[in-house]
């Protein structure tokens, strides 16, 4: 299982998921995205509603077409076997995991033994499991930094910089409020959107696929 996260929106997290899928199409990936909505927003339709706090806290949708324009459709277009979008209310991801587990079991009734590899775009999922690999996408040009990404950054197996890692100042970046040592010690690659999957990431994914499965939801 691979988890792809990042510190804010619109920095190419979805594209990195697609890059991994495209580079390893024969793996028959199950791909997905997890979105947590703010308070007062229903997970069932992503809109403000008057449902009770314990109603409609999570919903899952399996994408069926590769051309609908959604992120989950992009995963199919990249070569994923199946693609889902799990939506939960803010703080209710734990309630969504049994739904995801059941959906995975139901959608692959013919699977014998291990399920195909899973790749998920999410930061918060790291609160509940340790994936085989966690890639964190970082864009120095974006000042916003999600708390979930800040907490998870030191668990990253690799940092994927949009642009160049050299654009960071030599001292700790004020916008991240993180030790410069953390950024320097983590394995990192630079990848512009549209560029192929960098070789270091390719090697990490290949090693994971060649090894035994080690993650369960």
trRosetta pair geometry for C-beta under 8 A, 3 or more apart (Angstrom, degrees):
i j d omega theta_ij theta_ji phi_ij phi_ji
1 117 6.8 -176 -80 -164 39 73
1 118 4.6 -8 -115 67 87 97
1 119 7.3 172 -160 -81 54 39
1 120 7.3 -1 -172 6 99 104
1 129 7.7 -1 92 124 153 134
1 131 4.5 -112 105 -143 97 89
1 132 5.2 135 52 4 56 95
1 133 7.8 -170 99 33 48 67
1 215 4.1 -80 16 73 124 152
2 20 6.5 -121 91 169 163 166
2 117 7.3 35 -2 167 94 113
2 118 7.5 -171 31 98 62 54
2 119 4.4 -4 64 -116 103 84
2 120 7.4 169 89 25 57 61
2 131 6.1 103 -126 164 18 135
2 132 6.4 -53 -70 64 58 95
2 133 4.6 -13 -115 68 84 101
2 134 7.5 166 -162 -85 59 33
2 135 6.9 12 -177 1 106 103
2 205 7.0 -10 -74 -112 144 95
2 208 7.2 103 -66 114 99 169
3 119 7.8 -180 -80 -157 27 54
3 120 5.4 -22 -112 69 70 91
3 121 7.9 133 -164 -109 60 16
3 122 5.9 -66 -154 61 104 85
3 125 5.6 -156 -124 78 136 126
3 126 6.3 170 111 -65 164 89
3 131 4.3 -176 -6 -19 102 159
3 133 7.4 -174 31 95 62 56
3 134 4.9 -10 67 -112 99 80
3 135 7.5 -177 92 29 51 64
4 13 5.4 149 134 -166 107 86
4 16 5.3 175 -152 94 143 118
4 17 5.2 -143 30 -67 153 87
4 20 7.7 -160 -59 -2 134 140
4 119 6.9 30 -11 179 108 95
4 120 7.2 -176 25 91 75 40
4 121 5.1 -34 73 -106 99 65
4 122 7.7 87 64 26 54 47
4 134 7.8 173 -84 -158 29 53
4 135 5.0 -12 -114 66 74 101
4 137 6.9 37 179 -22 93 107
5 13 6.8 -19 -160 -128 16 130
5 121 7.5 138 -85 -165 45 55
5 122 6.3 -38 -86 101 92 33
5 123 3.9 99 -141 -88 129 74
5 126 7.3 -48 -37 -22 149 124
5 134 6.8 -3 13 -172 108 97
5 135 7.5 164 30 86 61 52
5 136 5.4 -20 76 -111 89 70
5 137 7.1 -159 102 20 38 80
5 148 7.6 -120 -159 121 137 101
5 149 5.8 -179 150 -110 117 87
5 152 6.0 17 78 97 164 147
5 156 8.0 -121 55 -93 106 102
6 11 5.0 -170 170 69 147 126
6 12 7.6 138 -86 65 161 61
6 13 4.5 -129 -1 -71 130 114
6 123 7.4 -110 38 -65 38 111
6 136 6.3 141 -93 -169 47 60
6 137 3.6 -27 -94 63 115 95
6 138 6.9 -167 -143 -66 82 40
6 139 7.7 33 -171 -4 121 92
6 149 6.2 -25 122 -118 24 138
7 11 7.3 31 50 9 74 163
7 136 7.6 56 -40 -180 81 103
7 137 7.7 -132 7 88 71 65
7 138 6.1 49 -2 -115 118 69
7 139 7.6 -143 50 32 106 74
7 142 7.0 158 87 97 107 119
7 144 7.1 161 133 106 91 66
7 145 4.5 -33 -178 -129 117 70
7 146 5.8 -177 -168 23 49 80
7 149 4.1 178 -106 122 54 155
7 150 7.2 70 -126 -57 99 66
7 153 7.7 16 -78 -78 102 117
7 176 7.5 -62 -132 -114 159 96
8 11 6.0 93 71 -23 78 125
8 139 7.5 -86 51 45 105 109
8 142 5.0 -148 53 150 140 137
8 144 4.1 102 -106 89 139 105
8 145 6.5 -73 -50 -87 101 32
8 146 6.2 163 -83 -23 54 91
8 149 7.5 -89 -38 12 49 160
9 144 7.7 -1 22 83 76 143
10 142 7.7 160 81 -98 87 141
11 137 5.2 157 114 129 111 118
11 138 7.4 -35 164 -157 147 7
11 139 4.2 -143 -136 -13 116 128
11 142 5.9 -87 -81 -2 118 154
11 162 5.6 -147 -173 -7 85 147
12 15 4.3 -50 -159 42 80 121
12 16 5.9 87 139 -29 87 91
12 137 5.7 -158 79 -164 84 148
12 139 7.6 119 19 -60 102 121
12 160 8.0 -114 98 120 116 121
12 162 5.6 139 21 -86 135 128
12 193 4.9 -143 -108 -82 131 110
13 16 5.8 -54 -154 30 32 110
13 17 6.8 33 149 -17 64 101
13 121 5.2 110 142 -146 113 114
13 137 5.1 -149 -84 23 72 145
14 17 5.7 -51 -155 32 37 113
14 18 6.5 36 149 -17 66 105
14 33 7.2 -8 -101 -91 97 130
14 71 4.6 -106 -123 -142 138 112
14 74 6.1 61 164 79 117 147
14 75 8.0 -102 -162 -57 88 85
14 121 6.0 -7 -88 -92 62 161
15 18 5.4 -54 -151 39 36 114
15 19 6.2 42 149 -26 68 102
15 193 5.3 6 138 -133 171 100
16 19 5.3 -47 -145 31 35 116
16 20 6.6 36 155 -18 64 100
16 135 6.4 -145 154 111 143 139
16 137 5.8 -157 -17 -72 149 125
16 160 6.1 108 -109 99 143 168
16 191 7.6 104 -100 89 97 143
17 20 6.0 -55 -154 34 31 109
17 21 6.5 29 151 -16 65 108
17 31 6.1 117 169 -155 120 124
17 33 8.0 -122 -6 -76 173 89
17 75 6.3 -39 129 -100 120 98
17 78 7.7 154 117 44 74 165
17 119 5.6 152 -146 136 92 121
17 121 5.3 -71 -48 -60 143 104
18 21 5.7 -56 -147 39 33 112
18 22 6.1 32 157 -20 68 109
18 74 5.6 -62 -79 147 129 103
18 75 6.5 -129 -87 -100 76 49
18 77 7.6 -7 -133 79 119 89
18 78 3.9 -160 -150 -80 81 150
19 22 5.9 -56 -144 38 27 110
19 23 6.2 25 158 -19 63 110
19 78 7.8 -74 -39 -148 21 138
19 191 7.8 50 -136 166 176 149
19 196 7.1 142 -153 -166 109 40
19 197 4.5 146 156 -72 109 91
20 23 5.9 -60 -147 37 28 109
20 24 6.5 -21 167 23 64 108
20 29 7.8 103 114 -84 96 158
20 119 5.9 173 93 -129 137 160
20 197 6.3 108 -83 -105 49 141
20 201 7.4 -97 -92 151 93 118
20 205 6.0 180 -146 -102 102 155
21 24 6.9 -91 -150 58 22 76
21 25 6.9 58 159 -89 66 59
21 29 5.1 -103 -118 32 93 151
21 31 6.1 -29 -78 -65 135 141
21 75 6.3 134 -36 -156 165 71
21 78 4.2 86 86 121 126 120
21 79 5.1 169 149 63 100 92
21 80 5.2 -52 -142 -61 143 81
21 119 6.7 -142 -64 47 90 151
22 25 6.4 1 -150 -58 31 94
22 78 4.8 -88 -55 -169 88 93
22 79 5.7 129 -97 11 50 126
22 197 7.6 173 71 -26 94 116
23 196 7.3 109 -86 -173 111 91
23 197 4.5 -44 -52 17 150 144
23 202 6.0 -118 171 -112 148 95
23 205 7.2 92 94 77 126 153
24 27 4.4 22 142 -7 106 124
24 29 7.3 92 93 -45 99 113
24 205 6.2 -134 -32 139 145 130
24 206 7.6 -172 -92 -82 126 67
24 209 6.6 -167 -158 -55 147 157
25 79 4.0 -74 -119 173 96 152
27 116 6.7 124 153 -169 72 100
27 117 5.3 -22 166 29 123 122
27 209 5.9 -90 -107 -124 126 136
28 81 4.2 39 -173 -50 78 132
28 116 4.6 -97 101 -130 96 145
28 117 7.9 124 75 32 62 78
29 75 7.7 -110 104 -180 121 104
29 79 7.3 76 30 105 107 81
29 80 4.6 -69 84 -124 99 79
29 81 6.1 170 66 9 40 86
29 116 6.3 -171 -116 142 19 119
29 117 5.7 -44 -111 82 72 89
29 118 7.2 123 -164 -114 77 23
29 119 5.5 -16 -162 12 130 110
30 80 6.8 88 -128 -173 18 107
30 81 6.1 -47 -73 63 60 101
30 82 5.0 -6 -122 63 83 96
30 83 7.5 180 -165 -80 54 38
30 84 7.5 12 176 2 95 104
30 104 6.9 81 162 -126 166 99
30 107 8.0 121 -123 94 129 133
30 108 7.8 -77 -71 -46 137 133
30 115 7.1 -29 3 158 138 115
30 116 5.5 127 -16 81 92 107
30 117 7.4 -173 28 94 75 41
30 118 4.9 -26 72 -107 100 74
30 119 7.6 162 83 25 50 63
31 72 7.4 166 105 -140 96 66
31 75 3.7 -155 96 -169 141 139
31 76 7.9 -152 53 -53 122 51
31 78 7.8 43 -15 62 168 120
31 80 4.0 -82 7 -114 118 151
31 82 7.5 177 30 90 63 51
31 83 4.9 -13 71 -111 91 83
31 84 7.7 174 95 26 47 64
31 118 7.6 161 -87 -160 33 54
31 119 5.0 -16 -112 69 80 93
31 120 7.3 170 -161 -82 51 44
32 72 6.9 6 -130 -113 51 102
32 75 7.5 -40 -63 -25 26 177
32 83 6.4 162 -82 -163 57 54
32 84 4.1 -11 -110 65 112 85
32 85 6.7 -175 -158 -78 81 30
32 86 6.2 41 169 -5 128 98
32 100 7.7 136 133 -139 171 118
32 118 7.4 -16 15 -168 106 96
32 119 7.7 158 27 88 61 52
32 120 5.0 -13 70 -114 88 83
32 121 7.3 -142 106 25 47 75
33 71 5.1 50 -37 101 158 130
33 72 5.9 -120 16 -67 110 84
33 75 7.8 -162 -29 -33 97 135
33 84 7.7 -160 31 99 59 56
33 85 5.3 -8 62 -118 94 74
33 86 7.3 -170 91 32 46 69
33 120 7.1 160 -91 -163 26 66
33 121 4.4 -11 -113 57 78 111
33 122 7.2 152 -160 -56 46 82
34 86 4.8 -17 -109 72 75 105
34 87 7.8 168 -158 -84 50 31
34 88 7.3 -3 -170 9 94 104
34 93 7.0 54 176 -129 133 113
34 96 7.5 132 -141 114 110 149
34 120 6.3 31 -14 177 104 113
34 121 7.0 -170 23 86 68 62
34 122 3.9 23 43 -92 117 125
34 124 6.8 -118 114 55 132 102
34 125 6.0 127 25 -52 158 109
35 46 7.9 7 111 -106 139 112
35 85 7.0 3 6 -176 111 94
35 86 7.4 168 26 89 65 54
35 87 5.0 -16 69 -112 98 75
35 88 7.5 167 89 28 52 61
36 87 7.8 156 -91 -161 27 54
36 88 5.3 -24 -110 74 73 88
36 89 7.1 23 -161 133 76 18
36 90 5.0 93 159 -99 107 55
36 91 7.5 111 -166 -8 130 38
36 92 7.6 155 -135 46 99 72
36 93 6.2 -54 -86 -61 119 102
36 124 6.2 46 -24 1 138 159
37 41 3.8 -113 155 95 126 125
37 42 7.4 -8 84 67 158 20
37 43 6.0 -170 21 -88 123 65
37 46 6.1 -171 -87 -130 141 62
37 87 6.5 31 -22 -176 108 100
37 88 7.3 -165 19 94 79 37
37 89 5.7 -51 65 -118 91 46
37 90 6.2 -104 89 -35 41 79
38 41 5.3 74 62 7 68 123
38 90 5.4 19 -125 -29 29 134
39 89 7.4 62 -108 -175 42 104
39 90 5.8 -66 -53 45 62 126
40 48 5.7 -2 143 -131 98 86
40 49 7.9 164 170 44 61 49
41 46 6.5 -1 172 -165 112 39
41 47 6.6 -155 -149 122 82 9
41 48 5.8 -55 -100 -82 64 52
41 49 7.6 80 -150 14 32 80
41 89 6.9 163 76 -119 71 80
41 90 8.0 72 47 -12 102 96
42 45 5.5 26 91 40 116 79
42 46 7.0 -65 79 -16 69 14
42 47 6.1 -10 41 62 100 58
42 48 7.4 105 -2 -160 87 10
42 49 4.1 8 -30 26 129 128
42 51 5.5 84 -102 21 115 129
42 56 4.7 -1 -159 123 99 137
42 89 7.5 -40 -134 -77 26 102
43 46 7.3 25 -147 -69 27 54
43 56 5.6 178 48 154 81 76
43 57 5.8 45 10 162 136 21
43 58 5.1 -39 121 -102 161 23
43 59 4.9 166 129 7 93 93
43 87 4.4 165 -165 121 85 94
43 88 5.1 -9 -111 -129 144 22
43 89 5.1 -97 -42 -40 107 68
43 92 7.3 -106 -44 77 144 134
43 96 7.8 -139 -169 -85 159 120
44 49 7.9 -17 50 13 106 159
44 51 7.8 85 13 -19 124 162
44 56 4.1 -63 -22 -152 115 117
44 59 4.7 120 -107 -50 49 146
44 87 7.7 -176 -62 88 14 126
45 49 7.1 90 50 -42 113 135
46 87 6.4 -82 -72 -156 91 155
49 56 7.3 -4 75 75 144 154
51 55 4.1 -122 173 88 111 118
51 56 4.8 22 125 30 170 121
52 55 4.5 85 53 1 83 110
53 57 7.7 34 158 -81 51 110
54 57 6.5 -39 -155 -37 37 125
56 59 6.9 -7 -160 -45 76 110
56 89 7.8 94 111 -41 70 114
57 88 6.2 16 152 -156 72 79
57 89 4.8 -73 -147 15 70 115
57 92 4.2 -119 174 176 114 161
57 95 5.2 19 106 90 130 150
57 96 7.6 -130 120 -57 86 85
58 86 7.0 -6 -168 -175 102 88
58 87 6.7 164 -151 90 53 54
58 88 4.3 -11 -101 -103 88 84
58 89 7.3 -97 -60 7 60 73
58 92 6.0 -146 -52 126 97 115
58 93 7.9 113 -96 -120 124 31
58 95 5.3 -172 -15 107 132 96
58 96 3.7 -175 -134 -91 145 88
58 99 5.5 -178 118 14 129 154
59 86 7.7 170 88 -152 42 49
59 87 5.1 -8 59 60 87 100
59 88 7.9 174 21 -78 56 47
59 99 7.9 -101 -119 164 14 159
60 84 5.8 -4 -174 -175 100 122
60 85 7.1 162 -154 82 54 48
60 86 4.9 -14 -104 -103 89 73
60 87 7.5 -179 -82 21 40 68
60 96 7.4 132 -58 -163 100 97
60 99 5.4 174 -16 141 125 114
60 100 6.3 157 -91 -87 146 63
60 103 5.2 -92 111 -58 156 160
61 72 7.4 172 95 39 96 169
61 84 6.6 153 80 -157 45 69
61 85 4.9 -9 58 56 97 96
61 87 7.7 24 1 -2 101 106
62 82 6.6 -37 -152 -173 108 104
62 83 7.2 121 -161 79 61 50
62 84 5.2 -37 -99 -99 59 83
62 103 7.2 -175 -59 -174 107 121
62 107 6.6 160 -104 -101 147 139
63 66 7.9 89 144 -83 120 43
63 68 7.0 -144 -150 29 105 134
63 70 6.5 -153 -107 77 128 128
63 72 3.9 175 -37 127 138 113
63 73 5.3 -155 -166 -73 141 59
63 75 7.3 124 50 55 148 104
63 76 5.8 -135 110 -28 123 129
63 83 4.3 -26 46 88 119 104
63 84 6.8 -158 1 -89 82 27
63 85 6.8 78 -45 -15 99 98
65 68 5.0 102 83 -38 109 101
65 73 6.1 -10 96 -124 67 112
65 76 7.3 154 120 80 21 158
66 73 5.3 132 -155 -175 30 81
66 74 7.7 97 -163 -93 74 17
66 76 4.0 -132 -94 104 87 109
66 77 3.9 130 -176 -68 113 75
67 73 6.3 -132 3 176 10 132
67 77 7.1 100 -68 -78 59 120
68 73 4.3 -170 43 -69 86 152
69 73 6.3 39 32 54 21 146
70 73 4.5 103 56 1 78 102
70 74 7.2 -132 100 -6 47 83
70 85 6.9 -65 162 -55 136 145
71 74 5.4 -48 -154 29 39 116
71 75 7.0 45 147 -23 64 96
71 85 7.3 113 67 -96 95 113
71 121 7.1 -73 155 40 140 155
72 75 5.6 -42 -157 24 40 116
72 76 7.2 41 147 -15 63 98
72 83 4.4 149 -176 144 84 112
72 84 6.3 -97 -135 110 134 8
72 85 4.6 -98 -43 -48 139 99
73 76 5.6 -51 -157 34 41 111
73 77 6.3 41 147 -19 69 105
73 83 7.2 162 -77 97 22 151
74 77 5.4 -53 -146 38 36 114
74 78 6.3 38 153 -23 65 104
75 78 5.7 -55 -151 33 31 112
75 80 4.3 3 152 2 90 145
75 83 4.1 148 83 -117 122 131
76 79 7.9 143 -180 7 30 9
76 80 5.4 -78 -91 57 40 96
76 83 4.8 -106 -50 0 86 139
80 83 4.9 92 95 -65 141 98
80 119 7.9 -122 -106 49 118 110
81 116 6.1 57 27 70 147 170
82 107 5.8 107 -146 150 166 140
82 108 7.7 -125 -2 -60 150 98
84 100 7.5 146 112 -130 154 88
84 103 6.6 99 -115 132 156 143
86 96 5.5 114 175 171 118 130
86 99 7.2 143 -135 95 110 113
86 100 5.5 -16 -94 -81 146 111
87 96 7.9 -161 83 -117 26 143
88 92 4.6 -153 174 85 111 91
88 93 5.1 159 65 -87 161 52
88 95 6.7 144 -139 67 124 93
88 96 4.3 -96 -73 -42 127 138
89 92 4.4 48 62 16 85 131
92 95 4.7 -32 179 32 88 119
92 96 6.5 94 125 -25 80 96
93 96 5.3 -58 -153 35 43 115
93 97 6.9 56 152 -38 70 92
93 124 5.3 -178 -46 129 166 129
93 125 7.2 -138 176 -85 141 55
93 127 7.3 102 79 56 138 126
93 128 7.1 -142 120 -24 113 135
94 97 6.1 -40 -156 8 35 115
94 128 6.7 164 -100 -91 74 133
95 98 7.3 -50 -172 28 39 101
95 99 7.5 34 140 -9 63 112
96 99 5.3 -60 -160 40 50 117
96 100 6.1 51 146 -23 78 103
97 100 5.5 -51 -146 35 37 112
97 101 6.3 40 155 -22 67 102
97 128 6.3 -136 -75 154 151 164
97 217 6.0 -152 -168 175 98 100
98 101 5.5 -50 -144 35 35 114
98 102 6.3 33 157 -17 66 104
99 102 6.0 -56 -148 38 28 108
99 103 6.3 29 153 -20 63 109
100 103 5.6 -57 -146 37 31 112
100 104 6.3 32 156 -21 65 105
100 217 6.1 -76 103 153 112 151
101 104 5.9 -56 -152 33 29 110
101 105 6.6 24 153 -15 63 107
101 217 5.0 -163 -85 105 92 106
102 105 5.8 -59 -150 38 33 110
102 106 6.1 26 156 -17 68 111
103 106 5.8 -59 -142 40 29 108
103 107 6.0 21 163 -17 66 113
104 107 6.2 -59 -139 38 25 104
104 108 6.5 -16 172 17 61 111
104 115 6.5 5 168 -130 117 159
104 118 7.8 -26 -120 -93 138 134
104 217 7.1 100 15 49 152 137
105 108 7.0 -85 -146 53 21 82
105 109 7.7 58 158 -86 59 61
106 109 6.8 -5 -161 -57 34 93
108 111 4.0 27 148 -20 112 121
108 115 6.1 108 82 -129 161 97
108 116 7.5 -158 -114 8 153 96
111 114 7.7 -92 172 99 113 30
111 115 5.5 20 180 -106 160 63
111 116 7.4 -115 -115 -17 128 77
114 213 4.7 165 -136 -12 133 150
115 118 7.0 25 111 -43 122 104
115 213 7.8 113 46 -126 69 156
117 208 7.7 93 -127 125 137 110
117 209 6.4 -58 -55 -104 148 88
118 215 7.8 -114 48 91 116 126
118 217 8.0 -30 63 -35 172 124
120 125 6.0 50 109 -14 138 170
120 131 8.0 -148 41 -97 105 140
122 125 4.1 71 106 -9 136 113
122 126 7.7 177 114 -17 93 75
123 126 6.5 -49 175 12 47 111
123 146 6.3 146 42 100 169 139
123 148 4.0 116 119 123 125 116
123 149 5.0 -76 -125 -72 148 68
123 152 5.6 -164 -164 16 89 151
124 127 5.7 -26 -178 3 63 116
124 148 5.1 -52 -75 -146 71 150
125 128 6.2 -71 -169 41 51 101
125 129 6.6 -31 161 42 85 96
125 131 7.6 52 116 -47 117 116
126 129 7.3 -96 -131 65 31 55
126 130 7.7 51 -149 -102 73 44
126 131 7.3 -69 -99 -4 78 101
126 134 6.5 47 -94 -114 123 146
126 148 7.8 140 44 178 107 95
126 152 4.7 101 61 -118 159 124
126 155 6.2 144 -164 80 141 153
127 148 7.8 -70 -41 -140 111 103
129 215 6.2 87 166 -157 128 105
129 216 7.9 -149 -131 74 136 42
129 217 6.7 -70 -50 -106 158 60
130 215 7.1 -141 84 -107 60 103
131 134 5.4 122 57 -62 119 84
131 215 5.9 11 -131 -99 46 157
132 208 4.8 106 144 -145 134 123
132 211 7.8 164 -149 73 129 123
132 214 6.0 117 -91 53 93 105
132 215 5.8 -108 -38 -20 83 125
133 157 4.9 -75 -149 29 76 152
133 158 7.8 -4 -171 14 106 98
133 204 5.9 113 -118 149 142 116
133 205 6.9 -84 13 -89 167 63
133 208 5.6 -77 -26 -70 119 151
134 152 7.1 -120 169 169 147 112
134 155 5.7 21 63 120 153 94
134 156 5.3 -113 106 -118 98 50
134 157 5.5 128 51 0 62 89
135 156 6.7 64 -137 -154 21 98
135 157 6.7 -49 -73 58 57 91
135 158 5.5 -15 -117 68 80 91
135 159 7.9 146 -164 -107 64 18
135 160 5.6 31 177 -17 108 120
135 201 6.9 39 -105 -128 137 118
136 149 6.9 125 -147 -159 112 94
136 152 7.0 168 -91 111 123 100
136 153 5.7 99 -144 -124 171 67
136 156 4.0 -69 -1 -99 116 139
136 158 7.6 -174 31 93 71 46
136 159 5.4 -31 74 -112 96 66
136 160 6.9 175 84 21 42 79
137 160 4.9 -34 -104 73 64 106
137 162 6.7 43 -178 -32 96 102
138 159 5.5 -7 6 -171 127 105
138 160 6.9 149 20 72 73 49
138 161 5.4 -32 74 -102 94 63
138 162 7.1 -159 90 13 42 79
139 142 4.4 57 87 8 109 109
139 161 7.4 129 -93 -162 40 57
139 162 4.2 -14 -98 51 92 120
139 163 6.7 94 -143 9 71 110
140 161 7.2 14 -20 -154 97 104
140 162 8.0 -155 14 69 67 76
140 163 6.3 -91 33 68 102 138
140 167 4.7 -179 63 100 158 116
140 168 5.6 -142 -103 -73 136 71
140 173 7.3 -133 -134 -117 92 148
141 162 7.7 -78 24 95 104 108
141 163 6.7 110 -18 -22 109 151
141 167 7.8 -17 -51 134 78 152
143 175 4.6 -111 -142 -146 74 136
145 149 6.3 -124 -173 77 71 118
145 150 5.7 76 150 -63 111 104
145 175 6.7 142 -25 148 123 82
145 176 5.7 137 -88 -118 158 59
145 177 7.8 -170 70 27 156 92
146 149 4.3 87 67 7 95 105
146 150 6.9 -158 94 -11 50 84
147 150 5.5 -53 -148 32 35 114
147 151 6.4 33 156 -18 67 104
148 151 6.0 -54 -150 35 31 110
148 152 6.3 16 157 -10 64 116
149 152 5.9 -67 -142 45 30 104
149 153 6.3 53 158 -56 66 92
150 153 6.1 -33 -151 -8 27 116
150 176 7.5 166 -112 -169 96 75
150 177 7.7 6 -138 70 132 98
150 178 7.1 -157 -146 -70 88 113
152 155 5.3 -65 -169 39 64 114
152 156 7.1 86 138 -51 81 82
153 156 5.8 -27 -166 -13 45 116
153 159 7.9 30 -161 -94 91 108
153 178 6.8 -41 84 -119 156 153
153 182 6.9 68 121 154 115 134
153 186 7.9 -78 163 -66 85 160
154 182 6.0 -74 -96 -145 90 123
154 186 7.9 -134 -129 -76 46 121
156 159 5.7 73 124 -67 151 69
156 186 5.9 35 81 -153 109 136
157 187 7.0 -18 154 52 54 120
157 204 6.3 138 136 -159 131 147
158 186 7.2 141 -135 163 29 96
158 187 4.7 -52 -109 96 78 102
158 188 6.5 150 -169 -97 73 33
158 189 6.4 11 175 4 122 98
158 200 6.7 157 -123 123 146 115
158 201 6.1 -153 85 -90 163 85
158 204 6.5 -137 -21 -22 135 165
159 165 7.6 95 105 -99 121 120
159 183 7.2 -5 -12 -143 173 69
159 186 5.0 76 -16 117 113 130
159 187 7.2 167 19 92 74 49
159 188 4.1 -20 65 -108 100 94
159 189 7.6 171 86 26 57 56
160 188 7.4 -174 -74 -155 24 68
160 189 5.8 -12 -116 66 65 89
160 190 7.9 129 -168 -115 53 20
160 191 5.6 -29 -168 29 100 116
160 198 7.7 -179 -124 16 96 128
160 201 7.2 28 -89 -72 114 140
161 164 6.4 36 124 -176 135 11
161 165 4.6 -162 -28 -66 166 75
161 188 6.1 43 -20 178 108 113
161 189 7.0 -162 24 94 82 39
161 190 4.7 -37 73 -105 106 69
161 191 7.3 130 68 23 54 62
162 190 7.9 120 -117 -155 8 70
162 191 7.2 -45 -98 77 52 64
162 192 6.8 86 -154 -113 66 46
162 193 7.0 9 -132 -32 109 88
163 167 5.6 -11 132 0 128 145
163 190 6.8 -75 104 -151 33 109
163 192 7.2 71 -72 -89 33 83
164 167 5.2 115 74 -20 82 93
164 190 5.0 2 -114 -121 51 151
165 168 6.1 -28 179 6 59 112
165 183 7.7 167 -160 169 109 108
165 188 5.4 89 -82 129 149 141
165 190 5.8 -124 -13 -67 84 103
168 173 5.8 -76 -149 -62 98 117
168 180 7.8 153 147 -132 126 92
168 183 6.4 -133 161 150 172 157
169 173 6.3 139 38 -89 95 68
170 180 7.1 38 158 -149 41 154
171 180 5.9 -117 -171 -50 28 143
172 176 7.5 -124 175 72 81 98
172 177 7.5 42 153 -143 119 23
172 178 6.3 -163 -157 83 103 45
172 179 5.7 -67 -101 -135 123 27
172 180 4.4 -118 -75 -38 61 85
173 176 4.3 53 85 21 113 106
173 177 7.8 -71 93 -24 71 28
173 178 6.8 10 52 46 92 86
173 180 7.5 123 -10 -89 66 79
173 183 7.6 75 -2 -37 111 155
174 177 7.0 20 -174 -67 37 64
178 182 5.5 -80 162 53 109 137
178 183 6.8 107 108 -39 119 99
179 182 4.8 103 72 -8 89 98
179 183 7.7 -165 101 1 57 81
180 183 5.8 -57 -160 38 45 110
180 184 6.2 39 148 -18 75 110
181 184 5.7 -61 -145 41 32 109
181 185 5.9 22 162 -17 70 114
182 185 6.2 -62 -140 38 24 103
182 186 6.4 24 163 -23 62 110
183 186 6.3 -56 -145 29 26 108
183 188 7.5 22 -177 -53 69 148
187 200 6.7 -158 169 165 122 142
189 198 4.1 177 176 83 150 168
189 200 5.3 -172 -66 50 128 123
189 201 6.2 -99 22 -30 155 102
190 198 7.7 117 63 -79 39 145
191 195 5.2 -150 -162 74 77 122
191 197 7.6 -6 -126 -134 149 33
191 198 5.3 -117 -74 -34 114 110
191 201 8.0 -22 -47 0 146 143
192 195 4.8 89 61 -13 76 120
195 198 7.7 32 123 -61 116 76
197 201 5.4 -113 177 86 95 118
197 202 5.2 120 115 -66 113 91
197 205 7.8 -28 167 12 148 143
198 201 5.0 84 66 13 84 104
198 202 6.9 -146 99 -10 40 91
199 202 5.2 -53 -143 35 35 118
199 203 6.3 37 159 -22 68 102
200 203 5.8 -53 -150 33 31 111
200 204 6.6 32 153 -19 64 104
201 204 5.6 -52 -149 35 36 113
201 205 6.3 32 155 -15 68 106
202 205 6.1 -60 -149 39 28 106
202 206 6.2 27 155 -19 64 110
203 206 5.7 -55 -144 37 30 112
203 207 6.3 32 157 -20 64 106
204 207 5.9 -56 -150 35 28 111
204 208 6.5 29 152 -20 63 106
205 208 5.6 -54 -150 34 34 113
205 209 6.3 30 155 -17 67 106
206 209 5.8 -56 -146 38 31 108
206 210 6.2 27 156 -17 65 110
207 210 5.8 -59 -146 39 29 110
207 211 6.4 25 156 -21 64 111
208 211 5.9 -64 -150 34 29 108
211 214 7.5 -16 125 -21 114 114
